[in-house]
Amino acid sequence: MNTFAKIYQCSLERKGDEEQLYTLLPAGLKTAAELSAIPDNYYLAEMMRPTFKAGVINGLALRQRFGMSELWD
C-alpha cells in the first residue's frame, strides 16, 4: 500500500505543482477544527448510510439517516 506522501508526490508530478493541485480541490473545505466540532454521531450515521441504503429506496435511507444518528447520542 502506498503512503500518503508517495500518493501526494505522484499527484504533484502529474499536475505540475502545488498550486495546480490545489485548484482541483473542491471549494469550501473545512478546517481540522471545523471537522472536529462536528459530533461523532454524524460521522457514524454517514458511514452507516451506504450499508443501510444497499437494499432500501434512497429517499427512505436519507430520512432514516437522521434517526440513526440519534442512536449514537
N, C-alpha and C positions, 0 to 999 in steps of 0.2 A: 504494500500500500504506500502511495506517495504521501509525503508530508505536505503540510500547507505551504511551507516555504518553497518546496520544489514546484508545486502547482502554481504558486504566485509568480515564481521566476519564469516558468513556461508562458504564463499569461503575458508577462511584461515583454518577453521576446516576440510573441505573436502579435501583440497590439502596438508595440513601439516603445512606449514609456508609461510612467505612472499617470500622467495627465490624460493620455488616451484611454488608459484602462479605467480610470475613474469616471470618464464621461459616459461609459457604458452602464454604470450602476444606476439603479432607479433613484429618482428624486425622493426626498423626504425620508431618508433612512434615519432610524432612531439611534441615539447615542446609547452607550452601555448603561448609563444612569437611567435613561428613559425606559429601556428594556427591563432593568431591574425593578422599576417601580410597578410594572405590570404583575398582578398576582399570579402565583403558580397555577391556580385552578384554571386560568385562561389557557396557559400553555398545555396543561393536561387535556383539556377539552379539545384543543386544536389537534393534538396528537391522536386523540381517540376518534375524531371525526371521520377520517378515511376508513377506519375499521368499521365503524358504525354504518357509514354510507355504502359500504360494499354491497349490501343486499336490500337497501332501503331507497325509496324515492328521495331525490336530492332535497326537495323542499322540506320534507319531513325531517331529514337529517339536520338541516340548518336550524329548524325550530327546536329540535331535541338537544342540540349542542348547548344552548343556553341553560337548559335544565341539567345537563350533565356537568357543567362547570360548578353547579351548586353542590354536587356530590363531594367535591374536594375542599369545600369551605371549612 
